[in-house]
Amino acid sequence: MPKKKVKRSRPGDYRGRAAPSPEPTRAAGFPARPAATPNDAAVSFRAQYRRWVLRRALGWVLIVAGVAMVVVHVVAHLANLELIKGQDLLIGYPMGAFLVVLGMVIATRR
């Protein structure tokens, strides 16, 4: 019985093998990864702080929008403006309350 020919793989063909690591290795001729420097922690802290500030700002924007929506619907209710039957009960108050609660949740997360 003749021997089966072994199919040679081409570069970039990873069938049956693990894909290459995304980072170059020392064996590939690249220098080893440098050790973490004390400045890395500061950069990470700044990035976390920036995300926290943006999250708080988004939360406060939602809170203000919710309060504004409730106030507008209260004024519309007091002025007897009724564009849609039950608009202040079905649209205004629940949505304003939802925005306020959602803003509080986002603003107070750590």
C-alpha positions as CSV (number, residue, x, y, z in Angstrom):
1,M,0.0,0.0,0.0
2,P,1.5,3.4,-0.9
3,K,2.1,6.0,1.8
4,K,-0.2,8.9,2.0
5,K,1.3,12.2,1.2
6,V,1.4,14.6,4.1
7,K,-0.1,17.9,3.2
8,R,2.3,20.6,4.0
9,S,0.8,23.7,5.5
10,R,1.4,27.1,4.2
11,P,2.4,30.1,6.3
12,G,-0.8,31.5,7.9
13,D,-2.6,28.1,7.8
14,Y,-3.5,27.2,11.4
15,R,-5.7,24.2,10.9
16,G,-5.1,21.7,13.7
17,R,-2.8,24.1,15.5
18,A,-3.2,26.9,17.9
19,A,-3.2,30.4,16.4
20,P,-0.2,32.5,17.0
21,S,-0.1,34.7,20.1
22,P,-1.0,38.3,19.4
23,E,2.2,39.4,21.1
24,P,5.6,38.7,19.6
25,T,7.8,36.4,21.6
26,R,11.5,36.5,22.4
27,A,12.0,33.5,20.0
28,A,10.8,35.6,17.1
29,G,13.6,38.0,17.7
30,F,11.7,40.6,19.7
31,P,13.0,41.8,23.1
32,A,11.2,40.7,26.2
33,R,8.3,42.8,27.4
34,P,9.5,45.4,29.9
35,A,8.4,45.1,33.5
36,A,5.6,47.3,34.8
37,T,6.7,50.7,35.8
38,P,5.3,52.7,38.7
39,N,3.8,55.1,36.1
40,D,1.6,52.3,34.7
41,A,-0.6,52.4,37.9
42,A,-1.0,56.1,37.6
43,V,-2.1,55.8,34.0
44,S,-4.6,53.1,34.9
45,F,-5.9,55.2,37.8
46,R,-6.3,58.2,35.5
47,A,-8.3,56.1,33.0
48,Q,-10.5,54.7,35.7
49,Y,-11.1,58.2,37.1
50,R,-11.9,59.6,33.7
51,R,-14.5,56.9,33.2
52,W,-15.9,57.5,36.6
53,V,-16.3,61.2,36.0
54,L,-18.0,60.6,32.6
55,R,-20.4,58.1,34.2
56,R,-21.2,60.6,36.9
57,A,-21.8,63.3,34.3
58,L,-24.1,61.0,32.3
59,G,-26.0,60.1,35.5
60,W,-26.5,63.8,36.3
61,V,-27.6,64.6,32.8
62,L,-30.3,61.9,33.0
63,I,-31.4,63.1,36.4
64,V,-31.8,66.7,35.2
65,A,-33.6,65.5,32.0
66,G,-36.0,63.4,34.2
67,V,-36.7,66.2,36.6
68,A,-37.3,68.6,33.7
69,M,-39.7,66.2,32.1
70,V,-41.7,65.9,35.3
71,V,-41.7,69.7,35.8
72,V,-42.9,70.2,32.3
73,H,-45.7,67.7,32.7
74,V,-46.7,69.3,36.1
75,V,-46.9,72.7,34.4
76,A,-48.9,71.3,31.5
77,H,-51.2,69.6,33.9
78,L,-51.8,72.8,35.9
79,A,-52.4,74.8,32.7
80,N,-55.0,72.2,31.7
81,L,-53.1,71.5,28.5
82,E,-54.1,68.1,27.3
83,L,-52.8,67.1,23.9
84,I,-53.3,63.4,24.4
85,K,-55.7,61.9,26.9
86,G,-53.8,60.8,30.0
87,Q,-50.5,62.1,28.7
88,D,-49.2,63.1,32.1
89,L,-50.1,59.8,33.7
90,L,-49.0,57.5,30.9
91,I,-46.0,59.3,29.4
92,G,-44.7,62.1,31.5
93,Y,-44.5,61.0,35.1
94,P,-43.4,57.4,34.6
95,M,-40.7,58.3,32.0
96,G,-39.4,61.2,34.1
97,A,-39.3,58.9,37.2
98,F,-37.5,56.3,35.1
99,L,-34.9,58.8,33.9
100,V,-34.3,60.0,37.4
101,V,-33.9,56.5,38.8
102,L,-31.6,55.4,35.9
103,G,-29.5,58.6,36.4
104,M,-29.2,57.9,40.1
105,V,-28.1,54.3,39.5
106,I,-25.5,55.4,36.9
107,A,-24.2,58.3,38.9
108,T,-23.8,56.3,42.1
109,R,-22.0,53.2,40.7
110,R,-18.4,52.8,41.6
